[in-house]
Amino acid sequence: MTHDKKFKSSERREAILKQLRESASPLTGKSLAEEMKVTRQVIVADVSLLKAGGEPIIATSQGYLYMKEEKRRFSYRRTIVCCHNRSETKEELEILVDHGVYVQNVVIEHPVYGDLKAELHLGNRRDVERFMEQVNSSNATYLLELTDGVHTHEIAADREEAIEEAVRELAEAGILME
């Protein structure tokens, strides 16, 4: 019986991995669970085991992403430092994506835990809108609220000019720390 269960678990993890590798967009734990006819908690455990096995899977606010090609996807990357309040988050993210800039993550420096990083993976206004809805519907705290607004973003784009234009607009809006 245990052998059977183990075999089914490994098959399920292979199926999850295959779907993640083939998907261009994030897959939610809920949708994977429904398809595999297991609970979301089982999917979380399966994904954790896949990550522990070296698979480049990350959890984002939109679901799980397989990151193998991520580093090659964009030619230009930069880390920017921003400071603003909660109400300016949407403006900040929209400025970036409107210039064709991909927002990979947000990082804060916590006094106890050190760097805390949250994967965002926002590439357009629809992604920003979903992120904002998720934060608002869950009453979640933005990481920037733990550091009086100071945070960094790793951003990327196909053109260096896109990053320069976005950075300039963030500075004009008083969001970029220089």
C-alpha positions as CSV (number, residue, x, y, z in Angstrom):
1,M,0.0,0.0,0.0
2,T,2.8,2.5,0.9
3,H,4.6,1.6,-2.3
4,D,1.5,2.3,-4.3
5,K,1.0,5.7,-2.6
6,K,4.6,6.7,-3.2
7,F,4.4,5.7,-6.9
8,K,1.2,7.9,-7.3
9,S,2.9,10.8,-5.5
10,S,5.9,10.7,-7.8
11,E,3.7,10.5,-10.8
12,R,1.7,13.5,-9.6
13,R,4.9,15.5,-9.0
14,E,6.1,14.6,-12.5
15,A,2.7,15.8,-13.9
16,I,2.9,19.0,-11.9
17,L,6.5,19.6,-13.1
18,K,5.4,19.0,-16.7
19,Q,2.6,21.5,-16.5
20,L,4.8,24.1,-14.9
21,R,7.5,23.7,-17.5
22,E,5.0,24.0,-20.3
23,S,2.9,26.9,-18.9
24,A,3.8,30.5,-19.9
25,S,1.7,31.9,-17.0
26,P,1.5,31.0,-13.3
27,L,-0.5,28.0,-12.2
28,T,-2.4,28.2,-8.9
29,G,-2.1,25.6,-6.3
30,K,-5.9,25.4,-6.3
31,S,-6.1,24.7,-10.1
32,L,-3.4,22.0,-9.8
33,A,-5.1,20.5,-6.8
34,E,-8.5,20.3,-8.7
35,E,-6.8,18.7,-11.7
36,M,-4.9,16.2,-9.6
37,K,-7.9,15.5,-7.4
38,V,-5.9,16.3,-4.2
39,T,-6.0,19.1,-1.7
40,R,-4.1,22.3,-2.2
41,Q,-1.9,21.3,0.8
42,V,-0.8,18.2,-1.1
43,I,0.3,20.4,-4.0
44,V,2.2,22.8,-1.7
45,A,4.0,19.8,-0.3
46,D,4.7,18.4,-3.8
47,V,6.0,21.7,-5.0
48,S,8.2,22.0,-1.9
49,L,9.7,18.6,-2.6
50,L,10.3,19.6,-6.3
51,K,12.0,22.8,-5.1
52,A,14.1,20.8,-2.6
53,G,15.1,18.6,-5.5
54,G,16.5,21.6,-7.4
55,E,13.7,22.5,-9.7
56,P,13.6,26.3,-10.2
57,I,9.9,26.8,-9.1
58,I,8.8,29.9,-7.4
59,A,5.6,30.9,-5.7
60,T,4.2,34.3,-6.8
61,S,1.0,36.1,-5.9
62,Q,-0.5,34.6,-9.2
63,G,0.6,31.0,-8.7
64,Y,3.6,28.8,-9.3
65,L,6.1,29.6,-12.1
66,Y,8.9,27.4,-13.5
67,M,11.9,29.8,-13.8
68,K,14.4,28.0,-16.0
69,E,14.3,30.5,-18.9
70,E,13.7,33.6,-16.7
71,K,17.3,34.8,-16.6
72,R,17.6,34.7,-20.4
73,R,14.2,36.4,-21.1
74,F,15.4,40.0,-20.6
75,S,18.6,41.6,-21.8
76,Y,18.7,44.4,-19.2
77,R,18.3,44.2,-15.4
78,R,18.6,46.6,-12.6
79,T,17.8,46.9,-8.9
80,I,16.1,50.1,-7.9
81,V,15.4,51.6,-4.5
82,C,12.0,53.1,-3.8
83,C,10.2,54.8,-0.9
84,H,6.5,55.5,-0.8
85,N,3.4,54.7,1.2
86,R,0.9,52.0,0.7
87,S,-1.4,54.2,-1.4
88,E,1.3,54.8,-4.0
89,T,2.0,51.1,-4.7
90,K,-0.3,50.9,-7.7
91,E,1.2,54.0,-9.3
92,E,4.7,52.7,-8.8
93,L,4.0,49.3,-10.4
94,E,2.0,50.9,-13.3
95,I,4.8,53.3,-14.1
96,L,7.1,50.4,-14.4
97,V,5.0,48.0,-16.5
98,D,3.7,50.9,-18.7
99,H,7.3,51.4,-19.8
100,G,7.6,47.7,-20.7
101,V,9.5,46.9,-17.5
102,Y,9.1,43.6,-15.8
103,V,8.9,43.7,-12.0
104,Q,10.5,40.6,-10.7
105,N,10.3,41.1,-7.0
106,V,10.2,43.3,-4.0
107,V,12.8,43.2,-1.2
108,I,13.0,44.8,2.2
109,E,15.7,44.8,4.8
110,H,14.1,43.6,8.1
111,P,15.9,44.3,11.4
112,V,15.5,40.7,12.6
113,Y,15.2,38.5,9.5
114,G,17.5,40.4,7.1
115,D,16.4,40.5,3.5
116,L,12.8,39.5,2.9
117,K,12.0,38.9,-0.7
118,A,8.6,38.4,-2.3
119,E,8.3,37.3,-6.0
120,L,5.9,39.5,-7.9
121,H,6.5,38.8,-11.6
122,L,4.4,41.6,-13.0
123,G,4.6,42.5,-16.6
124,N,1.5,44.4,-17.5
125,R,-1.4,46.3,-16.0
126,R,-3.5,43.2,-15.7
127,D,-0.9,41.6,-13.6
128,V,-0.7,44.7,-11.4
129,E,-4.5,44.8,-11.1
130,R,-4.6,41.1,-10.0
131,F,-1.8,41.8,-7.5
132,M,-3.7,44.8,-6.0
133,E,-6.9,42.9,-5.8
134,Q,-5.2,40.0,-4.1
135,V,-3.6,42.3,-1.5
136,N,-6.8,44.2,-0.9
137,S,-9.1,41.1,-0.7
138,S,-6.7,39.4,1.8
139,N,-6.0,42.5,3.9
140,A,-2.4,41.7,3.5
141,T,0.4,44.0,4.7
142,Y,2.8,45.3,2.0
143,L,6.4,44.6,2.9
144,L,7.1,48.3,2.6
145,E,5.0,48.9,5.6
146,L,7.6,47.2,7.7
147,T,10.3,49.6,6.6
148,D,8.6,53.0,6.5
149,G,8.2,52.6,2.7
150,V,11.8,51.7,1.8
151,H,12.2,48.7,-0.5
152,T,14.0,47.5,-3.6
153,H,12.7,46.0,-6.8
154,E,14.6,43.8,-9.3
155,I,13.4,44.9,-12.7
156,A,14.2,43.8,-16.2
157,A,13.4,44.9,-19.8
158,D,14.3,44.1,-23.4
159,R,15.5,47.6,-23.9
160,E,17.8,49.6,-21.6
161,E,15.9,52.8,-22.6
162,A,12.7,51.3,-21.1
163,I,14.3,51.0,-17.7
164,E,15.8,54.5,-18.0
165,E,12.4,56.0,-18.9
166,A,10.6,54.2,-16.1
167,V,13.3,55.3,-13.5
168,R,13.0,58.9,-14.7
169,E,9.2,58.8,-14.2
170,L,9.5,57.2,-10.8
171,A,11.9,60.0,-9.8
172,E,9.5,62.6,-11.1
173,A,6.7,61.0,-9.0
174,G,8.9,61.2,-5.9
175,I,8.9,57.4,-5.6
176,L,12.5,56.6,-6.5
177,M,15.3,57.0,-3.9
178,E,18.4,58.4,-5.4
